[in-house]
Amino acid sequence: MINLDVYIIDELKNYTFRFPVNPLEKLSIQKEKKYTTVDILNFGEVDIAEIGEKISEISFDTLLPKKYDSSYCRYKNIKSPNDTIKLLEYWKDIDQPVRLIITDFNYNDLVFISKISYEERTGEPGDKYISITFRKFREAKITIYQGSSTSNSSTQLQDNRADNGSGDYKDGDVVTVTASALNVRDGPSTDHNVLGVVYKGDTLTIFRQYGNWADTYWGDKGGFVCLDYVSK
């Protein structure tokens, strides 16, 4: 049994669910390669470059016990297995992502639940064993529009993500977090470890800018944040 806790936070409803039993045996992690291929309607396949590798899928098996057992349950007031499955299936079916937090693993990100399966086992009536898979949520960053009249037959791609971090920053600039939650990392990319989290409305002071990332005065050691999710 892995010594950690797994939470799902529905930020829209301000509701937190904690898995009563830790993942059984292992967490399965799949990472993306440098390029992601996207099939765009009426355009074809487009390769979108990504810097480094990012966790794209996390899956694990766990137990939803009918009754509390202090030897493996993480807390006492557990939901019934059927109610938990209904809640997980609700999150799977909606378009809104939820936040997945895995403590002692430094994972804190928005995800979709992509797969759920469950079973009952002989000799354990009422208990449910489930397999669940999460896919990392990503905002759409491209749009299709018609080119100028001098090239009517061409189709171009444009980055339509809000550019909250546009412009140069200098030592001492104060920025405000615009994302609901923003990871602070120990280096200027998503390849680096997560040190902690800041939340919407929090302010940070810039020390130095590194492309689309900034080193900030945060905590005792400082940390890096993505400038897409802050504003001056």
N, C-alpha and C positions, 0 to 999 in steps of 0.2 A: 504494500500500500504506500503510495507516494505521499510524502509529508508536505502537503500544500492545501490551499483552499481554492475553489473555483466559484466565481460569481458571474451572474448575468444581471446587468442593470438596464432596465427599460427607462431611458432618460425622458422620454415623452410622457410617461405616466409616473415618473419618479418612484419606481418600484424596483427593489433588489431581491433577486432570488439566489440562494446559496445551495449548491448541491450538497445533500446530506451526507454523501459518502464520496471519498476521494476517487479519482480515476483508478480503475483496477489494472494493475500490472504496468501499463505504460501510456504515454501520450504519443500519438503519431503526428509528426510534423512534416508537411511538404512545402518546399520552397520553389519560387518561380525562378526561371532563368533570366538572363539580362533583357530579353525581348518578350513582350506579350503580343500575341497576334489577335486582332479584333476584326470580326467580320461585320462590315458596315453595310446596311441595306442600300442597294443601288450603287454601291461603290466598289465593293470587293474587300479583300483582306488588306489590313494595314498593320505593319509592325511598329509598335510603340516602344521606344527605348526606355529601359529602366536602369537606374544606377545600382549596381550590386544585386544582391539577392534579398528578397523579402519573404517573410512567412505568408503564404497564401491560404493554407488550409491546416486546421488542427482538428483531430478527432480522438475520441477515447471511449472506453466502455465504463459504465458505472452501475451501481445498484441503487434502486429506489425502494427502500425497505418499507414494509407496511407498519412496522413498529420500531420504536427507538431501541437501539442496543448500544450501550456505552463503549463497547469494544471496537466499534468501527464508525458510529455516527458522529458527525462533527457538531451537532447541536440537538436539543431535545424536541423542540416544537416542529416536527417534520410534517410536511404536507402528505396527503395520501398519494400513492403512486399514480392513480388514475388522474387526480387533479394536476399533478406535476406534468404528466404527459400531455394533458389538454393545454396547459400553459406553454409548454415547449412547442407544440404544434401550432398554437396561435402565433408565436413569434416566427415560426418557420414560414407561415403563410402570408404575413404582412410584408409590405414594402419597406417599412422603417427598420434600419439596422438597430441592433442592441450592442451594448458594451460588454465584452468578455474580459474578465480579470482573472489571472492565474497568479496567486501570490507565490513568493519564493522562486518564481520563474520569470519575473519581470515582464509579464505580458499584460498589456492594457490597450485594447484597440476596439474599434467598431467592427462588427461582424454581422453576417447573415447566418442563420441556421439552415444548412443546405440539405441535411439528411438526418432522419431519426428512424431507428428501428428498435423494437422491444420484444421481450419474450418472458414467459414464466417458466420456471424450472421445477422439475419433480421434487417434492419434499419441501418446497418453499412457497406455499399458497399465499397469494396476495402480494408477494414481492415481485418487482419488475426489474429485469436487467435491460439496460438500454445501450445502444451505440449511437453516438451523436457526432456530427461533423459540422464544423464552422468554416465559412469562407470569409476572408478579409474583405471588408467593405471599401470600395473606392469610388470617389465621386467621378462623374463623367467629365473628361477634360477636353473633348473634341466636339466640334460641330461641323456640319457640311453646309457650304454656301456657294452660290454661283459666282464665278470670277467676273472681272470687268468686261465691258462690251468688246474690248479688243481681243478677248480670248473667251468667247461665249461657250465653247465646248469644254473648257477646263473646269475641274472641280478642285477646290482647295480645302485644306484642313486648318482649323484655327483653334487655339487654346482658349476655351471660354471659362476657365476657372477664375474666380475672383482673385485679383492680384492685390491682396492686402499688404504684401510685403514689398511693394514697388518702391523704387528710390533707394538712395544710398543712406546708410546709417553711419553714425560716428559715435565715438566713445561718449557715453553719458546720455544718449537718446533714450527716452522712456516710451515703451510700447505697451499696448493693452491686448490681452489674449482675446481673440474673437471666436475660437472654437469652444465647444462645450467642455472638452478636456484635451490637453495638449501634452504630449510626452516631452520630458527634458532628458536629453541623451548626453553621453560622455564624449561625443564627437559629432562633426557636422554631416551626418547622413543617417538613414534608417538602419544601416548596418551596425551602428554602435549601440551599446547597452543603454537601457532606460534607467535613469537615476531616480525619476519621480514624475509627478504630474502637476501641472498648473491648470487652472480652470478659468472659464469665461469671466472677464472682468478683472482678473488679476493683472498687475502691472509688473514689468520687468525692465531693468536697465541694461542697455546694450553696451558690451565691452568692445567687440570687434565683429565685423561682418565677413562671412566666408561664402560668397555666392548667394545662394538662397537660404543660407543658415546664419545664425548669429550666436556668438558666445555671449552669455548674459551673466549678470551678477545674480546668482540664485543659490540659496543655501550657503554652506560653508566653502564649497569647492567650485561653484559656478556650474553651468551646463549649457548645452546647445539646444536651440529651438528652431523649427522651420518658420521662415518669415511669411509663408502663405497664410498662416493662422494668427497673425498679430497685425495691429495697425498703430500708426503713430498717433 
